[in-house]
Amino acid sequence: MITRMVYTLVKQLSARVSSTQTSPIRKLIDMVNRTPNVIGLHAGDPDFDTPVCVIEAAKKALDEGYTHYTHTAGLPELREALAEKLLKENNIAADSETEITVTVGGFAALYSAFQTVINPGDEVIIAEPSWPSYKGFTKLSGGIVVPLQLEPPDYPLDVHSLTEKITERTKMVVINNPNNPTGAVYGPEQLRELASLAEKHGFLVLADEVYEKIIFDNTPYCSVASLSDMKEKTITVNSFSKTYAMTGWRVGYVVANKQITSGIRRIHSYVASCVSPAFQKAALAAIKACDDSVQQMVREYEERRNIVVEALNDIPLFQCIKPKGTIYLFPDVQAFGLPSAGVAEQILEKAKVATIPGSAFGSSGEGHLRMAIATSKENLLEAVKRIAGFVKTL
Ligand SMILES: Cc1ncc(COP(=O)(O)O)c(C=O)c1O
């Protein structure tokens, strides 16, 4: 009887669902939300308020009746502003009519892009450590995940190892620049080498640039699609979430050639129809008027990074390099002599600080913890103090 019930329940689900798992980060966020007195360094959600002018723009748009469906590609005025931004800041000449799509956050941009270009059996090379969701997007499209393990402590994009992973079935290489969780920023030289491999072997590059503005030490930034001949072969994903502290607004965008864009729009129309027009108006205000707020937030992240890296390096068993970008630190905790999941578990239980084990980001993340600096300096220093106290008891 029970066996028949289990069988019937299993039959209700598609094989697609069974092939994917809930992101380990999502699971941890749910667990920490239920645990009292924990300092959460696990989630990549900026603690800053969304800039006031963005909120005002959304209110005004609602009053003006921006409350209906829009074209699935997004409001023309937002796409035009994005085209200007892409040209000025990223050196990407994208046509707002045919090459830019506004999406429900970076998530829907990525989901739609994978569904558009990946066929069952296609191989997708993912530079790791990497944000775990790329694996999910690959599996949901029937693709095969091919991890490219990068090396600590700086995790540079190792083109030699990448070459070894390329086969006839390689359809796409995913890079996240700056990288979540390592904070590595890939420079023009590494990206040019990647571009020449893309040219030689005919694969696509998916460049996830959602942390493009959160960069420290005046490190220069380069978008893959700006490199010669790469515009046609690159799908660039970006979002308002991290840059403007707008994670809950769910506005992102994707830039790709005309043919891929038309596929992305078709998929996105089934996923979401369109992004809320009032929030698209808010995103427009963010691009036009929030440079100062962004600079302030980035300065604050940089200060937090400096303070916390120094404090962590004072704790025996921790070794932390200064990441060049993002809102994450990725300290080496191998000296604990435990898998990273065990270290994260103990720190959660004994020090009441939530982090993400490096293994969640692929095997090359093992031996590390991801700690988000998306909370106040006071909270961050208190978290480090708790961890130091716990380490003393070992
Ligand atoms: C690397 C990376 N890409 C994309 C996203 C998606 O963000 P959103 O859908 O909020 O734009 C995230 C969120 O954490 C991320 O870390």
The ligand as an SDF file (V2000), in Angstrom:
LIG
                    3D

 16 16  0  0  0  0  0  0  0  0999 V2000
   26.4890   35.2010   -9.3750 C   0  0  0  0  0  0  0  0  0  0  0  0
   25.0320   35.4920   -9.3050 C   0  0  0  0  0  0  0  0  0  0  0  0
   24.3400   35.6060  -10.4420 N   0  0  0  0  0  0  0  0  0  0  0  0
   23.0340   35.8690  -10.4450 C   0  0  0  0  0  0  0  0  0  0  0  0
   22.3460   36.0260   -9.2670 C   0  0  0  0  0  0  0  0  0  0  0  0
   20.8750   36.2800   -9.3520 C   0  0  0  0  0  0  0  0  0  0  0  0
   20.4840   37.4290   -8.7040 O   0  0  0  0  0  0  0  0  0  0  0  0
   19.1130   38.1840   -9.0220 P   0  0  0  0  0  0  0  0  0  0  0  0
   18.1470   37.2130   -9.5910 O   0  0  0  0  0  0  0  0  0  0  0  0
   18.6810   38.7370   -7.7160 O   0  0  0  0  0  0  0  0  0  0  0  0
   19.4630   39.2410  -10.0170 O   0  0  0  0  0  0  0  0  0  0  0  0
   23.0170   35.8970   -8.0390 C   0  0  0  0  0  0  0  0  0  0  0  0
   22.3160   35.9850   -6.7480 C   0  0  0  0  0  0  0  0  0  0  0  0
   22.8110   35.7090   -5.7040 O   0  0  0  0  0  0  0  0  0  0  0  0
   24.4120   35.6420   -8.0640 C   0  0  0  0  0  0  0  0  0  0  0  0
   25.1390   35.5440   -6.9440 O   0  0  0  0  0  0  0  0  0  0  0  0
  1  2  1  0
  2  3  1  0
  2 15  2  0
  3  4  2  0
  4  5  1  0
  5  6  1  0
  5 12  2  0
  6  7  1  0
  7  8  1  0
  8  9  2  0
  8 10  1  0
  8 11  1  0
 12 13  1  0
 12 15  1  0
 13 14  2  0
 15 16  1  0
M  END
$$$$
